[in-house]
Amino acid sequence: MVEKRANPRHRVLKAGTIEFGGGVIDCTVRNLSKAGAALDVTSPVGIPDKFTLVIPSDGQRFACHIIYRKEKRIGVAFD
């Protein structure tokens, strides 16, 4: 299978948080690229379309928006 993405994904397993309007939801970052990430969550219900993804172990913060929502995974693009 040929990779068609402009930015290759890198598989990772890192703890993260989804921060928005005073709320915080824990997540697991499953893959990461320069353009976005895939996040595992307990439930995508209540997560807004735009939020800040924080990866404490790397000291990184990304403003992002949701591209897709699946049962327990959301895909985001970085703004």
C-alpha positions as CSV (number, residue, x, y, z in Angstrom):
1,M,0.0,0.0,0.0
2,V,1.4,3.4,-1.0
3,E,1.3,6.2,1.6
4,K,-0.5,9.2,0.1
5,R,-0.3,11.6,3.1
6,A,1.8,14.7,2.8
7,N,3.2,14.2,6.3
8,P,4.1,10.6,7.4
9,R,2.6,9.3,10.6
10,H,4.7,8.1,13.4
11,R,3.2,5.5,15.8
12,V,3.5,6.6,19.4
13,L,1.9,5.7,22.7
14,K,1.9,8.9,24.8
15,A,-0.4,10.3,27.5
16,G,-2.1,13.5,26.5
17,T,-4.9,15.8,27.6
18,I,-7.6,17.6,25.6
19,E,-8.1,21.1,27.0
20,F,-11.0,23.4,26.2
21,G,-13.0,26.1,28.0
22,G,-11.7,25.1,31.4
23,G,-12.3,21.4,30.9
24,V,-9.7,18.6,30.6
25,I,-10.1,15.1,29.2
26,D,-7.4,12.5,29.3
27,C,-6.4,10.8,26.0
28,T,-3.7,8.6,24.5
29,V,-1.8,9.8,21.4
30,R,-1.6,6.8,19.1
31,N,0.1,8.4,16.1
32,L,1.5,11.8,15.3
33,S,2.6,13.8,12.3
34,K,3.5,17.4,11.5
35,A,-0.1,17.9,10.5
36,G,-2.1,16.0,13.1
37,A,-2.7,13.1,15.4
38,A,-5.0,10.2,16.2
39,L,-6.2,10.1,19.8
40,D,-7.8,7.4,21.8
41,V,-10.5,8.6,24.3
42,T,-12.9,6.9,26.6
43,S,-15.7,8.6,24.8
44,P,-15.7,11.3,22.1
45,V,-19.0,12.7,23.5
46,G,-18.6,16.2,24.9
47,I,-15.3,16.9,23.1
48,P,-15.7,20.2,21.1
49,D,-14.6,20.5,17.5
50,K,-11.7,22.7,18.4
51,F,-9.4,22.3,21.4
52,T,-5.8,22.3,22.6
53,L,-3.9,18.9,22.7
54,V,-1.2,18.8,25.4
55,I,1.5,16.1,25.5
56,P,3.2,16.7,28.8
57,S,6.1,14.3,28.3
58,D,7.2,16.4,25.3
59,G,6.2,19.8,26.6
60,Q,4.1,20.2,23.5
61,R,0.8,22.1,23.0
62,F,-1.2,22.0,19.7
63,A,-4.2,24.0,18.7
64,C,-6.3,21.6,16.7
65,H,-9.7,20.7,15.2
66,I,-11.4,17.3,14.7
67,I,-11.3,15.7,11.3
68,Y,-13.1,12.5,12.3
69,R,-14.7,10.8,15.3
70,K,-15.0,7.0,15.7
71,E,-16.2,4.9,18.6
72,K,-13.2,5.6,20.9
73,R,-10.8,7.4,18.5
74,I,-10.7,10.9,17.1
75,G,-8.4,12.3,14.4
76,V,-7.3,15.9,14.6
77,A,-5.5,18.3,12.3
78,F,-3.2,21.0,13.8
79,D,-4.2,24.6,13.2
